[in-house]
Amino acid sequence: MNVFITGSTGFLGGEILMLLSKRDEIKKIYCLLRAENDTAADARLEKVFKLHGDFFDRNKVIPVIGNLSDDGMDQQLIANEQLKDVNVIIHSAANTSFAKIYDDVVKKVNLNGLQQILNWSKTLEHLETFTYVGTATIIGKGVTDRLIFEDESPSANSVHFVKYTYTKMMGELMIRETLPEDKILIVRPSIILGDSRARIPRSNVILWTLAAVNMLRLIPVRPAPKLDIISVDYAAYAIDALLFTKRNHTVYHISAGEHSCTTNLKLTEAIAPHFSDRPDFKFIPHKLLNQIKLWAKNKLPADAELHQHTEYLDYWHEVFEEKSQLRILFGGMDPYIEFINLGQVFDNKRLIEDTGINYPEPVHDYVQRCIDHLGNIDIMEGALDP
């Protein structure tokens, strides 16, 4: 089997690559990379393998220079003779930014880039599976506080907080219009946060929001709604398992599900004892978020409800050099706060039944192994590029 993977140096793609590189069934793994030349591309792959001491087999793992943002990339792939025998494509690459200023870039990479990969895929005589790494959150913001099933998405009626989830929904539609169903595998991870193996993850995506919550301590979210979170290693393990099993479906949630979901309260209770020098966590109504932003601008009315939480306002004065930092922080956190308030849980029975893998470990358990790393995350860096 020969595999082509995009996003192999990324948060999830890197973990998928590590698992595939250990499989004897796979002869070659071609990795699409942005690089100036072959030497630079090889160095990027080497760095991915070195991060956690994995073996880099240069005869098996082969860089292919290309950029999803470039028009004409499909023609480059079609002209590449070494790719003619690819059997499996794993499209893991995406621009995951939630920031509105990057909306055009997100669309360019996630939709135009996907279209070019699809154009090339149609020329492959030996293609068996096109694996698209989407997201369970394409269900949109209109569904709250319940279990969600695979067949509910994609829906043209869904409304999205951010362009990223919209492009992932449209990506699924594009794939279905281009390829026959028997060649499609769509995997939809839920929220991916950190690594359960007490190691530094390849990216702090999402994890920085927990670090920010840990710093703020006064949180404008509901404490009790269910929260569907998995670790990056579980997501990669599940995708690997799906690739090498008899599948009865085209679409799979890779999620915590009802068995392993958490809540905002459970998650904060898990990390609180490790940071005892900070105020207790306190949940406040989401409507007070606007008051927090006004306070950060020195425009909060004297009779505003937020003044009831003086202890936390004084604490923020102490830990943030300037109120402008708080404005930046909440600006970056806005869409994440919206998501964790939804109470969405994604059914994972298809995954468990077809692969036989175990349920994921709940985040409020594995986060205990991430405490040192959590405390070292630069939350302002994450807020500036969410």
Phi, psi and omega in degrees: 000137176244132186242142173241128183229137171256155179074023187289347176258005184270185184303301180272319182301324179296321179289322176298316179302317180301316181293316181296324183295340181268356183272126180290337181291342184262127181273309181228144173235113179264126186246116177287124184224147168276123180194155180284329182203177183297323181296316180293322179296316179298321180295323178295317178294319179301320179297321178300315181287326182289335187309316181237023174074029178275153182281128180260102179269101185292342177281340183256321183257114191236124179286145173232115184286129179182161183224124181297341180277349185270128172292143180091001179296327179300321179292325176297318180291320179298323182282348183278106186297328183290347181265000185298331185259019178295132179256328185229130173250133174241107181264093183258339185292143176192154167270115187260011184298139175265353184285131183297332181294344180256011184305317181294321178293318179301315178295319181299312183287312190281333180253307179294321178297316178299318181301322180290322176296321178294318178304315179293318184301327181293344180269354185275117182291332187251017180294127178253320185217129170253110182261120181250121179270102180260218177208142178295337185284007173292352177299336177088180187270359183277352181249123185224150169054047175198171177281136184241137184253159184303320186287356178280348181231157355280153180229128180294346181271354182290145179245136190243144175290322188226158182293331181304309182292326176298315181294327178291323175295313180296327178300318177299318180296320179298317182296316181295330179281342188257320188242153175292150185301326183288353177255001187256134168229114178252122178247134183237091174294149171277210180291125180257120184230111172066194183232135183278358189259023178054046178225162179287122180288165181289344180206151176264017177308133182073315182300329180296331179292323176293321176297323178292316176302319180297328178281319186289312178072335174255111195239123181274059177222163176285140182282332194260342184297148180292147184228123185261105183228139174230163177273158182293326180292325177293318180301315180294318180298320180292318179296316177301316181296319180295326180293334186240038176224167174281113184265138178257001182219166176265330186239135180224131166284135169248101195210171176286324181065187181295330184292322190235013180290168181232191171222163176301322180295313180299321182292316179290325177296330180290324184264341185305315183297341183274353181225058187289350179279357181256161178300159176298152173293141178219127179264134179234161181303144181301331181298340180282354178302318179296325178292324176298317180294322177293320178299319180293340177261006183061034182238014183284125178301149184296333182263013183291147182299330183300334180297346176291347184249049185303323181304320183282325177294320176295321178297318178297322175302324184284318189269340178252127183300320180222151178297336179299330178296322179293322178296317178297317183297311180289331175299318178289329184276343187316302183294328179292320177299319178299316182296315185285351175272351188285329183073031181273133174232136187251124182298134181238021182297322179303313182299310184295317183291319186278333182256333183078007179286164180284162171296152178291156174286134179300144183298328180290348172269307186286340179296339178299334180272358183251006190301313182300316180293320180302319182289345183259000183286134176279100186290332179288326177297317179294323181292328181284339180221065186287000000 
